[in-house]
């Protein structure tokens, strides 16, 4: 069985982070492992508090995983500080991890910043270059490039700028667009638009976590980058369209919509 490791924060409400990742990996038929970077107190209405895991304990978790059930792909989610980033980078380099998907988690759905400001420089310089695919949404891409991205032309120009800095394939998510949910892929040579109609739903808590985990599943299963991205887009669109409605705020998607009751 193919395996995927998620390195991310824990969401006690189950909609995002480690919990969303493991649901996605299971639903797509792979074996999921997890290394927790932080405990969060959160629900569909927002993040109340964050308690980061110490770098030493983070390193021990990673060592336990990589010396036993070695993952076929790794997904990185929320990483709060520079010391955590250094531990993760050292591990990925030491074990020469081939398939790394980075979900650039910087801001929660409710608007809370999840990364220490001083860690952003290290993140951009040392972690993002290790990604085979990285998946910023529009606000995150704007934060990284320090400019707004409103039009499709501006997104294409941004993709070219990202390609000058990082060798991995950009998956620029369009979910924050008011008119469509079109995503843009760029591998430094080819542009691919993944188009879909906007689903009228506010229940999108954990979409970034879910998408990046699904992409990692595709890579771990032997699909190429474009095929992995297309599969993930199809999966997450179905999970949103299922129409599950839980919580008093931005509710989660239904990760298990493909699993029917017997």
Secondary structure as UniProt FT lines:
FT   STRAND          3..11
FT   TURN            12..13
FT   HELIX           17..27
FT   TURN            28..29
FT   STRAND          31..43
FT   TURN            44..45
FT   STRAND          46..52
FT   HELIX           55..66
FT   STRAND          73..76
FT   HELIX           82..94
FT   TURN            95..96
FT   STRAND          100..102
FT   TURN            109..110
FT   HELIX           117..119
FT   HELIX           120..122
FT   HELIX           123..127
FT   HELIX           128..130
FT   STRAND          133..134
FT   HELIX           138..145
FT   HELIX           152..165
FT   STRAND          169..172
FT   TURN            175..176
FT   STRAND          183..186
FT   STRAND          191..194
FT   HELIX           207..220
FT   TURN            221..222
FT   HELIX           225..241
FT   TURN            255..258
//
